[in-house]
Amino acid sequence: MVVLTGCAHGSRVTEPPRGRAFWLSLRDAKFALPAGESQEAVLRDAETLVDSEDPVLRDEVGYGLVVAWVYQQKSVPAPALLELTSRLQERLKNLASPVLGRSFSALSLSIIAAAELKQPVLSQSQFDALVEAATDELVLEPDLRGHDAKLGWIHATAHTADLLKFLARDDRLTGGQQDRIINAIVHRLSHGTSFVWGEEERLAAVLRSLIMRKDARVPVMTAWLGTLGPAWKRLWSTPVLNRDEYAHLSNVKLTLRSLYVSLSASEQTPMVDATRADVLEALSALQ
């Protein structure tokens, strides 16, 4: 993989706010707040680590802090959590910035979305805005790299899928939003490069979350599955193989295989049984 857009003409690495030593010390203390520090101020500064080119600061500290304070300890007051969500959402929507900020904002937002399932803080309108931002990111993200030897995980597709997985489990999700998420996944599967970093498993987890809902609605997915067999036949009927189309349909196969396995291991309901049968039929057509 190549270096990040915005980094091609030189390194962007800068000293983080408060200095690297502060953040490593906080991590080593299992994110216990240092004496005399304001949690809101530390959290605000930690949010800037999402686009750090230092994988330790980005993954272990920035993301780890959100996991510890928001999900495990549930110690972030609602106003501060709403502020953090808003700032991360703005980063998620900023397509002009380097990819790390979007990708790791999505990952941190996935933890907030997971916490929301147990103790909601977002209003309906704020929840709706987050669904819109997440689906837009999945569709519009231009940088689809997975892992880099220097930068570590980039993984915007997988991290946005993690966010959508938890949003898809939320009771506030509407039927139209279910359709929006499925359409976003279909778009990502059919645009971009071949999956080589496990993106298919993360996208399949989103679809599983939708299928397991009590109010699951899957007409959009069923209609899409029905198009796959004809698309596969068209691919092989041309004199010259379309490499992009082959890559896209391979992404679909990988994702549907993961979905089939996860549905087979899930609680069996009429919706699960019917969808699993449809997925198996689509997979059989992609041979």
Secondary structure, DSSP 8 states (H G I E B T S, - for coil): ----TT-TTS------TT-HHHHHHHHHTTT---TT--HHHHHHHHGGGGG-S-HIIIIIIIIHHHIIIIIIS--S-HHHHHHHHHHHHHHHH-TTS-HHHHHHHHHHHHHHHHHHTTS--S-HHHHHHHHHHHHHHHHH------EETTTEE--HHHHHHHHHHHHTT-TT--HHHHHHHHHHHHHHHTSSS---SSHHHHHHHHHHHHHTSTT---HHHHHHHHHHHHHHHHHHHSSS--HHHHHHHHHHHHHHHHHHHHHHTS---HHHHHHHHHHHHHHHHT-
